[in-house]
């Protein structure tokens, strides 16, 4: 299946013609019935949802490299940094980023 380019003016003309043909009362009512909006039937809509649980991967970033998100995380990070040979500049940047996130 190939593709062809359509200039904006042609697109708008084609869209206007197709829209009149597609947005009929019958199509709109059919769409509402298919989604169970009319008649209202939330159970029918819920049956269409996937039943399998999503596999949520563990964080890609190791915990000790994540930015602290609360005071307890910040305290834990400080304790870890005290036993590390990071430069004061690096520690300052991490603390500044954590403080900024904590403030917002």
N, C-alpha and C positions, 0 to 999 in steps of 0.2 A: 504494500500500500504506500503510495507516494504522498508527498505533501506539496502544496503550492502556496505561494505567498499571495496575500490579499491586502491591498492597500486600505488604509483607514476608511476612506469614503465608501469603498465597495463593501467593507465589513459592516458599516453602519446601515447601509441600504439592505444588505442580506439579512442582518439581524432584525431590522424592523419588519421585514416580510415574514421571516420565520417566527418571530415572536407572536405575531397576530394568529398564525396557524397553530402554534404550540400552546399558548395560554388560553385554552378554551375552558368553559365552565366544566365540561366533562373531564378534561385532563386534571384540572385543579381538584375537583371532587374526588377523582380516582386517587390522586396523591394523598389527600387527607384520609381516605379510607385505608390505603395501603400502610400508612404510618400509624393507624389506629387513633387518629386525632378526632375523627368524626365517623361513627359514633365513638365517643371517648372510651378507650379501653387500654389503660396502662399495662395490664398483664400481657396483652398481645405484643406491645412494644418491647417489654422486658424479655419476652421469650426470644426475641431476635438478637439479644446481646450474646457475645461469646460466653461459653460456660467454663472454659479452661482458664486457670489463673495465669497471669503473666509472670514470666520468670524475670524477677528484678535482680540484676547483677549486683554483687557487692561493689562498694566504692572502688573506683579505679585508683584513687589516690590513697596511699597508706595513711592511717589515722594520724600518725605523728607528723605528717606533712600538711594536713588539712588546717585551714584557718579556724581558730577557736570561734565558737558561735555564742558562747555564754560565759559567765564568770567562772564556772567550774572548769570549762574547757581551757580558759585562759590560765588559770592556776596550774592545771596539769601541764600545759605547754611551757610555762615558766620553770616548773620543776624539771622538765625534760631538758630545757635549754641550759639550765645551770650545770648539768653534767656533760654538756657538749662543748666542742671547741669551735663553735660558730663565732664569727667576728661580731663585735658590738653593733656595727652598721647593719648587718644582716638581722640580728635580733631586734634592733630598733625598727626596721622595716616591717618585720612580722608583727611586732607589738602594735605598731601604728595601724596596720591593716586590720588587726583584730579589734582594736579600739574603735575604728571607723565602723566596722560591721556591728559591733556591740551597741554603738550609739544609734544606729538606724533600725 
